[in-house]
């Protein structure tokens, strides 16, 4: 599934956080411009960019079945729009 509301770099960061062992996602993320350090950090649920970190936190919270209100507010505070929030949620609910 494509998530056109997210820029490709952010989409790969979220996917990589959700699927850290997926080597194909890691390779695609590298081709999208993520460095090795960024890939390693994202695999651990961290990110050097605050907006991406907020998106990752939201995705991981949704995936874990946690309370998403605070994570959603933080993601909005760091600049994610409604369409981006929905795309992050869709990624988190994927297989």
VONUSE-454263 format. One record per residue: residue in one letter; x, y, z of N, C-alpha, C in turn. Coordinates in steps of 0.02 Angstrom, whole numbers, plus 50000, padded with zeros to 5 digits. Example, Ala and Ser with C-alpha at 12.3 -4.5 7.8 and 13.67 -1.06 7.14 Angstrom:
BEGIN
A506604971650390506154977550390506604983550390 S506424988850354506844994750357506455000250394 
! end
This chain:
BEGIN
X500424994150000500005000050000500445006250000 X500285010949958500665017149957500325022250003 X500715026450031500465031550077500705038350051 X500355040850000500585046849966500545053050010 X500175052750065500145058650109500815059750143 X501225054450148501885054950179502415055650126 X502915059850139503475060050092503825053350097 X504165051250044504455044550043504935043250101 X505335048050119505815047250174505455045650239 X504925049550254504555048450316504195041750314 X503915039950257503575033450251504065027750266 X504675028150239505165022950252505365022850326 X505425028650357505605028850428505075025350470 X504445026850455503895023750493503885016150480 X503925014250416503915007050400504495003350433 X505085006450433505665003250462505595002550538 X505295007450570505165006950642504675001350657 X504175000550614503674995450624503924988450606 X504364988050558504624981650533505394981750534 X505704982150592506434983150597506854977450567 X506574971550563506964965950536506884965050461 X506474969150429506344968550358506924971550318 X507344967350291507934969650254507744973450190 X507194971550159506964975050099506794982350115 X506444983350170506274990250191506914994150206 X507394990950238508024994350254508394996250189 X508394991850141508724993350077508374999150041 X507714998850040507325004250009507445010950046 X507475010650112507595016650151508285019550135 X508765015250126509435017550106509415020950038 X509055017949992508985021049925508605027649928 X508175028349979507795034649987508215040050020 X508835038250040509285043350067509425042950141 X509145037950176509295037350247509995034450255 X510365037250302511035034750315511005028450358 X511565025050364511595019150406511415020650479 X511655026350504511505028350573510755029750581 X510455032950531509735034250534509335027750534 X509545023150491509205016650487509255012950554 X509855012750582509945009450647509525012650702 X509505019150704509105022750755508365021250746 X508125021550684507415020450672507215013250690 X507655008550677507515001550696507425000850771 X507715005450809507635005350882507075009950905 X506695012750857506125017050874506325024250889 X506935026250867507175033050878507295036350811 X507335042950812507465046550750507795053250768 X508215055650722508555061950732508115067950715 X507575066850679507115072150658506495071950703 X506325077550734505775077550782505105075850751 X504985078150690504345076550658504295069050643 X504835066250617504845059050604504795055150670 X505125057550722505095054150787504375054050812 X504015059550804503315059750825502895054850784 X503015054450720502645049750677502795042550697 X503435041050711503635034450733503305032650800 X503325037350846503015036150912502275034650905 X501935038350861501225037150850501115030250820 X501505028550769501425021950737501555016250786 X502075016850826502225011550874501695011150929 X501415016750948500875016850998500255013450970 X500085015050908499505011850876499625004350871 X500215002350847500384995250838500334991450904 X500544994750959500534991551025499834991551057 X499364995051025498694995451052498635000251111 X499105004851115499115009651170498645015551158 X498615019851208498215025951203498555030751155 X498215032751104498535036651050498425044151056 X497995046451101497845053551104498465057951113 X498885056251160499485060351173499965059951114 X500055054051086500505053251029500245057050968 X499595056950958499295060550902499375068150911 X499255070550972499345077750986500065079850975 X500535075750997501245077350988501415077550914 X501175072750875501305072650803501015078850769 X500425080950790500125087050762500545093150782 X500775093250844501175098850869501825099450828 X502095093850806502715094050767502595094450692 X501975095950673501855097850603501525092650558 X501335086950583500995082150540500265084350532 X500035084250470499345086250456498885080150464 X498235081250459497745075950468497865070250419 X498015071850357498135066650306498755062550323 X499275065850349499875062250368499745057750429 X499355060350477499185056250535498805050050514 X498345050850466497965045050441498415040150405 X498895042650367499365038150332499805034450381 X500025037650434500425034350486500005028850519 X499385030450535498935025550566498825019550519 X498745020850455498655015350406499265010950403 X499855013950404500475010050405500515005750468 X500325008550524500365004950587499884999050589 X499354999450552498854994050552498994988750499 X499484989950457499664985050406499984978950438 X499924973250402500214966850421500774967150466 
! end
